[in-house]
Amino acid sequence: MTAETKKGILHVFALAYASYSTIDSAELDLEGLARHAASKNAALEITGYLCYDHGVFFQYLEGERQIVLDLMEVIEKDSRHDVVNTVELGEYDERIFPDWNMRYLNRSDLRRVDLENVLEHSLFHMDPKLYGQENIVALIKALVANISARQNHLKAV
Ligand SMILES: Cc1cc2nc3c(=O)[nH]c(=O)nc-3n(C[C@H](O)[C@H](O)[C@H](O)COP(=O)(O)O)c2cc1C
């Protein structure tokens, strides 16, 4: 039984991060990475998506708070990338991506949802002192909502 159903209320914690790949893109098995992540996340009841573009990863994770934070610690130690910035997005009443244990979104997926020009990694170079942490969180939430609104267009792999 999940923390959500046990309590009868939904309490989903979300975070996002950006990282630089340390491996040449030709050697990165992104689909394999996402498949392995998805099967592990299913057991942890974690959902979200993973993007990769020009050496930069962007991942959105949601689930029970401590489980997400513990997983993030594991992910952070992965030598295939260097995490640049992690942003906690707080709690939601329900999951935004209930059907995606870890959906890999490639360039053409992003093009289909018209996000090709959204440079997610640029968000992570924004200095909270200059832009305000709240504005950065709001931007990431808008981005996640944009992907979420188009989930149906992305279902077929
Ligand atoms: C960009 C990136 C994203 C990842 N996302 C996840 C994830 O969502 N879930 C997960 O279990 N592992 C994820 N991993 C892999 C973990 O860092 C770690 O290698 C894996 O959990 C270890 O699995 P194992 O214990 O089966 O060897 C990710 C790795 C990278 C480089």
The ligand as an ORCA input file, in Angstrom:
! r2SCAN-3c Opt
* xyz 0 1
  C      20.628     11.073    -15.860
  C      20.364      9.880    -15.010
  C      19.084      9.644    -14.514
  C      18.809      8.540    -13.719
  N      17.546      8.342    -13.250
  C      17.285      7.272    -12.463
  C      15.981      7.056    -11.937
  O      15.036      7.807    -12.186
  N      15.801      5.957    -11.164
  C      16.796      5.074    -10.866
  O      16.565      4.096    -10.158
  N      18.029      5.259    -11.360
  C      18.304      6.329    -12.146
  N      19.568      6.512    -12.647
  C      20.569      5.482    -12.388
  C      21.148      5.584    -11.002
  O      22.074      6.642    -10.948
  C      21.877      4.275    -10.647
  O      22.857      3.998    -11.615
  C      20.923      3.113    -10.627
  O      19.811      3.405     -9.844
  C      21.646      1.892    -10.060
  O      20.873      0.768    -10.365
  P      21.320     -0.685     -9.847
  O      21.301     -0.609     -8.336
  O      20.269     -1.608    -10.402
  O      22.684     -0.937    -10.423
  C      19.852      7.624    -13.430
  C      21.134      7.863    -13.928
  C      21.398      8.968    -14.715
  C      22.776      9.198    -15.254
*
